[in-house]
Amino acid sequence: MQPRSGGDAPARPPLLTAATTEPDATGPAPEEAYAISARGLVKTYSGPDGTTTHAVHGLDLDVRPGETFAFLGPNGAGKSTTIALLCALARPTAGRATVAGADVVSRPDRVRQQVGILFQHSALDMDLTAEQNLRIHARLYGMSRRHSRRRTTETLDAVGLTDRRRSPVRTLSGGMRRRLELARGLLHEPRVLFLDEPTTGLDPHARAQVWEHLRDLRDRYGTTLFITTHYLEEAENCDRLAIIDRGRLVAQGTPSALKDAIGDDRVVLRTGDDQAACHIVRRTVPSGVCVTADAEGVHLRVPDGSSWLPRLCAVLELHGITVHVASATPPTLDDVFFHHTGRSINAGRPVPPPTLTRPDRATETPASVSAEPGGATATAEGRP
Ligand SMILES: Nc1ncnc2c1ncn2[C@@H]1O[C@H](COP(=O)(O)OP(=O)(O)OP(=O)(O)O)[C@@H](O)[C@H]1O
C-alpha cells in the first residue's frame, strides 16, 4: 500500500483519522541523533460505524544514520502507515518521531525536505520521458533549473539509465521504471530514503539490479535506507530489521541476532510411515519438544539438530521404519517471523515454485536410502 498524503484520506474515504487533537508529546522523547527515532508512535483510524483500526500501535524504533533497515510484516501490518507517519504525510494519533533530526509533527516541511520516498505503486507519468519525470519532480522541490539539470544527470547515471533518459516511461521495463523512481527519490539528495516494497513484482534479475544500486547509494553517500519488503532474503541483506505485526513491533535486531535468539534447528524426517515415526520421535526427544507430522514429513525443533539425526534415524530403523531423508536446518528469518507472530510471512501468498536449495546443515540417512523422485529435497550433504 502506498502512503497517503495530507490527511491520509484518498484510499479509504469512509474512514476518518482519529487524530482530532494534537498528538501527545509528553511521552519519552525520540533520540535526534538517530536518522529515524520513534517513541510510542500511534496511528488510529475511526470508522463511521464506530470501529477503530489501530494501524500503528505504540511503535518504538531507532535507525542509525547510514543503516539499511528492513521493515518486515504481512499485509495490513502497518508498514505503509509507518512510512506515512515518518515522512510526515500522515499525522500520528499519539507518540513522537524525528527523522533526520526533525520532528514529524512540529516540523513536517523540514522532514519532507530530508526524505525521499519510493512509493509502492508507480507515481511516474508514463507519457513523459525519464528526464521529464525527474524535471517535474525537481520543480516540485523548488530546485533551480541549473540544479535540476545537474541532479537529473547525476541520478540517472547513479541508477544506470543515462542512455534511456529520452525514452518515454511506458517504453521502459518494470525494473527500469523502479530504478527511475529511485532516481526521483534521490533527486533532492535526501538523508533518509524510504522504500515501500521497492522490488515487488520484479523478476530476480531486475530485483538484483535495484539492490545493486541501493548498496551503491549506501556506500557512496551514506544514505539511510528504510525498506519495507516481503522478501526474507532481502531483509537478510540489511544491517538490521524490525518485524511489525498488527501495528506492533514484535522484534528488532540484526538478522543473525534474531535468528540466534530462536536457537533451535528445524529437523525434518521423511519416512516410510510418518505418522508412526511421529509417535516414536516424540518418545525419543525430551518432553516439551513439539513433534508434528504433515504431508511434508515429521517436523520438530531442537537445539543442535544435526546431532540428533543419527540417533533419530537409528531409533526409527530399529522400529522398521525406513527414513528416506533427514535434514537439520538452522533458523531462518521466516522461523524468526513465525516465532514472533505465530505464522509464516508467506502465509496466504502464492507459493513460489520449488527451488533446489542446499540447507546449511543437511544429513542423509544411512546408505540404504532411496533417492527422492525428482530430487527436490535436500539430501546427503545437501545434494539435491
Ligand atoms: N486511510 C486509512 N483509513 C482506514 N484504515 C486504514 C487507512 N490506511 C490504512 N488503514 C488500515 O491500517 C492497517 C495497516 O495498513 P497498512 O497499509 O499500513 O499496512 P501494510 O503493512 O502496509 O500492508 P501491505 O503490505 O498490504 O501494504 C490496515 O488494517 C489498513 O486497512
The ligand as an ORCA input file, in Angstrom:
! r2SCAN-3c Opt
* xyz 0 1
  N      -6.616      5.723      5.496
  C      -6.967      4.645      6.184
  N      -8.196      4.567      6.749
  C      -8.547      3.492      7.466
  N      -7.778      2.410      7.684
  C      -6.561      2.423      7.137
  C      -6.077      3.522      6.363
  N      -4.817      3.237      5.964
  C      -4.524      2.025      6.463
  N      -5.570      1.528      7.160
  C      -5.609      0.242      7.885
  O      -4.485      0.200      8.741
  C      -3.929     -1.109      8.760
  C      -2.460     -1.053      8.321
  O      -2.426     -0.726      6.935
  P      -1.046     -0.503      6.141
  O      -1.391     -0.083      4.767
  O      -0.183      0.394      6.930
  O      -0.435     -1.976      6.167
  P       0.806     -2.583      5.322
  O       1.608     -3.344      6.297
  O       1.490     -1.501      4.569
  O       0.073     -3.543      4.326
  P       0.507     -4.026      2.827
  O       1.712     -4.902      2.982
  O      -0.693     -4.776      2.382
  O       0.765     -2.786      2.025
  C      -4.799     -1.963      7.862
  O      -5.751     -2.610      8.653
  C      -5.434     -0.945      6.952
  O      -6.676     -1.414      6.496
*
